[in-house]
């Protein structure tokens, strides 16, 4: 461009200046395109990583929920068994106590009748 201006070839200088401006615009457009493309790729990778992490977290929580449910069912069965045993023991104790009181009452009645 400067060479053309020195030679007073202004038409060629103008062509060169326009060509340089066009090349700058093309470079800027390509840079923007590459930046947007890189941004989209990074966002895609981040979304993929996020989805994988979320799936892993969900699997872990599902596993933990299952373990807690199993522990709860086990505790419930143990408690139910314990309550049944306590009920049976209480029933036996009451039967023994009532049968003794009945015997004592009978003996007292027998003594009074005599």
Secondary structure by P-SEA (a helix, b strand, c coil): caaaaaacaaaaaaaaaaaaaaaaaaaaaaaaaaaaaaaaaaaaaaaaaaaaaaaaaaaaaaaaaaaaaaaaaaaaaaaaaaaaaaaaaaaaaaaaaaaaaaaaaaaaaaaaac
